[in-house]
Amino acid sequence: MRDYKNILLVVDLSDDSQIIGERAKAIAACYQSEITLLHVVEYVPVEPMGEALLPTVQIEGELVDRAKLRLAELAKKLSLSNSRQLVETGGIKSEIIRSAQRLHSDLIVLGSRERHGLAILLNFTEDTILHAAPCDVLAVRLH
């Protein structure tokens, strides 16, 4: 088994993010790894010349600023304040894959929620990441 030196910790900034972060920290401690925290602000589509362009850009900027603050708070709770913290905008799945490739990540750690009924048939983020990732993926079970 190869060592994990560059761990990409993907969080949605929900209460479960701390659980996922603790799992990533435990693995990082075993391998003396570096952790990069990542949160993706979902892309907000707009019409190129629509009247709503400026407010949408402002809203997206505010969402990014708010996410950066919350990510810094989470990093502090996890004692990862010195770790790299990234907030990207775009499609969640593609940005996670792109970031893992760009950072040469050895492991992606993210959360996975239980699914029931029709939700089992839908394509969830963790499933897409598992099949498209350039590295190993740890999906932390959340209830």
Steps between C-alpha positions, in 0.01 A plus 500: 500500500638838406523790740254787485699823496246744355148464634215703351231549765174592327238662723155645446530711820208319664523373858630169361811670363673469836446121503650471150787727603581289806520190280736677259715617791529145634624376163735797463650424841581143391683615186624847605287634214405851404129581488340747263144602585266557207149640479325555169243774456257370240499700179205736465402514129407838357405639162810674356331835440208472736411776743566262786871459414644746751290385797583137417873577488467683831307210650761250383775721645316517832454123501872452441593748773262334745635155407858617559407620849320178586783289359750692714279440806485128424877487448547666839267247671696218340837658588573530127532879483843466336364269230416626152134603474337525160158626399425430134195590294337281236361152479569313822602172338724650233669742742583220746658293221680803355637598843618147575685491168651847538617430856626148421284364781557141613166478682167682490297490821132596480169419664243246386141499620271199515251479216160337492226452243533701178815674625690177435445550126639855488862581417647645816824692534688227686413243231627723220817586693566133575497411130674811361762573766869486412573352843348301786174621653377459856126559536427551870159354588268767641161432654 
